[in-house]
Every structure is written in C-alpha cells, then in structure tokens.
C-alpha cells in the first residue's frame, strides 16, 4: 500500500512539472515533539507508550489556483522509536522501531504581510502509514490510518523565485494504535481493545521554489 501511494505521489509530481505554470516546489525539515498515547479498559487490557520526537522531513508540490490560494500534495517522513507497555499474560514492555509516513492533500490560504513576506495557513487530510521495522511473529508490518493536520507559517522571499519557509504544524493519525498495531509475546498478537489517536506537533522550516511562469 505504501509503495503504491508513494509511486502515485512521485508520478503526480513529475507529470505536473510538465505543466509548471503556477507551481511551487516545497521542501520541509523540522522537529516533531514526543507524543504519549494510552488505552485503559481493565486491569488486563491496557496499552501506553510514547512516540519519540525527532527530525521530520518532507516535500510538496503546490498549485496556485489564485494568487492567494494554493492546493498542495505533500509527503512527510520521520524515523523514530516508540517505547510501549502493554498486557499480554502479564505486564510487558517493548520498543518499536517506526517509520512514519504522511501523504496529505491540503489547501493553503496566503496573506501578504510585506513585499518580501507572505503568511499562510491551511488544513490537510490524507493517510498516515506506520511501518513496524522489526515486527515479531504475529505483529503487522505496517498500518495505514486516516490523518489530518493544520499549519501556520510564512514564506520569506529572497528573490522572485526562491524563498525560505517558517512553519508550525499539528498532524494527527486517527486510531493508529490499539486497532492497528497489536502486541503479543512472540506468538499470535494479543489485540488491545479501543484506539489511540496520535498528535504530533512540529516546528520547522524549509525552502520554496516557484516553477515556470
């Protein structure tokens, strides 16, 4: 599933460059903070853990439908760890090695602040793909969940075509743990009832390049 979505993203980017009028290429890099999650339903059904913060990078292809409005297709990636405690015939602990991928489509509203600076904000929606890099027997390799986000930022234009980005954002994956990943003791996995929604807050920046006329 992830390979298909990434291939679609890359194909769309290359195809769109052939019609480059009104396009912007965006590169992103920033830090996302730790996020804790938990489920407690009974003494023998619980899950708690932390998605560790770290570097998140990304790329985006944006089409300007109007001087003040854009539509952007984005891909974000983070490699991180998730220490987890859960119940499976007793209290257990483990650490997941995760690759977190977001593929999102978002609308952007721009507001000029000066000749060099334009502020922006917008909403995003798509999918989050969580890769379990070293699954044990009975554990899934990955899960795909609905994701959404919002962001605020500013472009600082250094020339007519190249600018720097400053951005803060919030990304959320709905029902990522509990209903998607499940954990066992090495045999078949023991599911944890209920779900945990993840919230990842990030600060960062990047570069924006105008393509075409």
Secondary structure, 3 states (H helix, E strand, C coil): CHHHHHHHHHHHHHHHHCCCCCEEEEEEEEEECCEEEEEEEECCEEEEEEECCEEEEEEEEEEEEECCEEEEEEEEEEEEEEEEEEECCCEEEEEEEEEEEEEEEEEEEEEECCCCEEEEEEEEEEEEEEEECCCCCCCCCEEEEEEEEEEEEEEEECCCCEEEEEEEEEEEEEEEECCCECECCCCCCECCCCCEEEEEEEEEEEEEEEECC
